[in-house]
Amino acid sequence: MMRLSNEDMARRVAQDIPDGAYVNLGIGMPTQVANFVSADRQVIYHSENGILGVGPAPEPDKIDPDLINAGKQYVTLIPGGCYFDNSESFAMMRGGHLDIAVLGAFQVSATGDLANWATLSQTLPPAVGGAMDLAVGARQLFVLMRHNAKDNAPKILEKCVYPLTGAGVVKRIYTDLAVIDVTDEGLRVRELYGDNTLEEVQALTGAKLLPPLQEPSAH
Amino acid sequence: MINKVCDSLKSAVADVHDGAVVMIGGFGNSGIPLQLIEALRQHGARDLTIISNNSGVREEGIASLLRDGLVRKIVCSFPRSAGSVWFERLYEKGELELELVPQGTLSERIRAAGAGLGGVYTPTAYGTLLAEGKDTRIIDGKGYVLETALHADFAFIKALTADTWGNLIYNTAGRNFNPVMASAARITVAEVASIVEAGGLNPEHVVTPGIFVNRVVAQEEQQHDAA
């Protein structure tokens, strides 16, 4: 089967970020998406702590210790960017002002439930940050994650086992095997990478997958 | 004559009592009033409730308050991060109470307190563990959770420049929770890099109006061997 690298997964999401979009990229793999958005598109990145227009990492001698992203990495501000306080930043999220959020996930359900803030581990103390606000607020929530966990367990399930971040919030799932839309009819495959077949991907998925709409029907 | 300038960090925190509820601005190490926190640690008030986005890493900031056993409870959105050893240690031993609040709900509960509201209905956390036991309501077909206002006795915040009336401007993303916390405490103390006379800030640039600020204190020169 064809499995995309993390870099290629980020590159694939980047193709779907349109010119002019206001976008929030989650910590981890989603942050890489910014590296692959084509240069002819202007995209404005939001950071939950209070930035619109997040730019790349600064030169070591140009670091501003206050200018960090949600992952606490040093960043810069692009011309036209601005700062605001946390309450206004989350108003942008909940108020539906962000076009797209890209988040990682532990699990996604057939109805678009997202689980990405806690596992069932009792040893780690909990932390939630801005994940729940982003989940309910962004106009389109894309999940970027590997199709299966390290132990090969499916991460796309009929129902999430881990505690939910938001119910019915995910619009599209980008994995290393396929792109899958969450629709009213269920999970519909939008794109299969390489020669991957629906049957192969279905076998690695814990929820029913519907075939791509554009797939030629057998006459 | 209005002059909110405090002559020392020590005097700026001198009336923090045992059992006080203290908001501390900042997001990670951005816009965090590290010198006020150190003054609070030396002041030694105990049994504190700390409201802040994070819980400090290594021996720095809020982590030093935890290490010294001054904190009973923390209200926080993301207490666990790389290096938050004191939070993890005390939490695992059951010596620290945690109220986990989604980040936007944290700032909105604080804003509600500052704006005189009893609380807000937010869609955040609806249908999740963090909404359990809370009032919920369907408004126009969408689910919301009632989150109550979060007040404090003190807010310790960090800004770039204050004037003598307590008007504040900030540095880049360092404003984060600071403006909203300023509005929600009985006593708000701002640690700043510099202080100018009233009239010295462009009124169009003021982010936090001085009505929300009781004391301003200039950062003191310090050796760079914190903790």
Contacts between the chains, C-beta under 8 A, distances in Angstrom:
chain1	res1	chain2	res2	distance
A	47	B	173	7.3
A	48	B	103	6.5
A	49	B	27	4.3
A	49	B	30	6.7
A	49	B	173	5.4
A	49	B	176	5.0
A	50	B	27	7.9
A	50	B	173	5.3
A	50	B	175	6.1
A	50	B	176	5.4
A	51	B	173	5.3
A	64	B	171	7.3
A	64	B	172	5.5
A	65	B	29	6.6
A	65	B	30	6.9
A	66	B	30	4.5
A	66	B	31	5.5
A	66	B	171	4.9
A	66	B	172	4.8
A	66	B	173	5.5
A	66	B	174	3.4
A	67	B	30	7.4
A	67	B	172	4.5
A	67	B	173	5.2
A	67	B	174	8.0
A	68	B	27	7.4
A	68	B	28	6.1
A	68	B	29	7.8
A	68	B	30	5.0
A	68	B	173	6.4
A	72	B	28	4.2
A	72	B	29	7.6
A	72	B	30	7.9
A	72	B	81	7.3
A	77	B	172	7.1
A	83	B	170	7.5
A	83	B	172	5.8
A	83	B	173	5.7
A	83	B	175	6.3
A	84	B	175	7.4
A	85	B	107	7.7
A	85	B	175	5.0
A	85	B	176	6.5
A	85	B	177	7.3
A	85	B	178	7.2
A	85	B	179	4.5
A	85	B	180	5.9
A	85	B	207	7.5
A	86	B	27	7.2
A	86	B	53	7.7
A	86	B	103	7.3
A	86	B	104	7.9
A	86	B	107	4.4
A	86	B	176	4.8
A	86	B	177	5.0
A	86	B	180	6.5
A	87	B	104	8.0
A	87	B	107	4.2
A	87	B	108	6.3
A	87	B	110	7.5
A	87	B	111	4.8
A	87	B	179	7.7
A	87	B	180	4.6
A	89	B	104	7.9
A	90	B	103	6.7
A	90	B	104	3.0
A	90	B	107	5.8
A	90	B	108	6.8
A	93	B	104	6.2
A	94	B	104	6.1
A	94	B	122	6.7
A	94	B	123	6.4
A	94	B	124	6.4
A	118	B	129	7.6
A	123	B	92	7.9
A	124	B	80	6.9
A	125	B	79	6.5
A	125	B	80	5.3
A	125	B	87	7.2
A	125	B	88	6.1
A	125	B	91	4.6
A	125	B	92	7.3
A	125	B	98	6.8
A	126	B	80	7.5
A	126	B	98	7.6
A	126	B	100	5.3
A	127	B	77	7.5
A	127	B	78	4.6
A	127	B	79	5.7
A	127	B	80	4.2
A	127	B	81	7.4
A	127	B	100	7.3
A	128	B	77	5.9
A	128	B	78	6.9
A	128	B	100	5.9
A	128	B	101	7.8
A	128	B	102	5.3
A	128	B	103	7.4
A	128	B	130	6.8
A	129	B	77	5.3
A	129	B	78	4.1
A	129	B	102	7.6
A	129	B	103	5.3
A	130	B	77	7.2
A	130	B	102	7.0
A	130	B	103	4.1
A	130	B	104	6.2
A	131	B	102	7.5
A	132	B	102	4.2
A	132	B	104	7.8
A	132	B	105	7.8
A	132	B	124	4.8
A	132	B	125	5.0
A	132	B	128	6.6
A	132	B	130	7.0
A	133	B	102	5.6
A	133	B	103	6.3
A	133	B	104	3.5
A	133	B	105	7.2
A	133	B	124	4.7
A	136	B	123	4.5
A	136	B	124	5.5
A	136	B	126	7.1
A	137	B	123	7.5
A	137	B	124	7.7
A	163	B	128	6.5
A	163	B	129	4.8
A	164	B	127	6.3
A	164	B	128	4.7
A	164	B	129	7.5
A	165	B	128	6.7
A	166	B	126	7.9
A	166	B	127	7.3
A	166	B	128	7.0
A	167	B	126	7.2
A	167	B	127	3.9
A	167	B	128	7.4
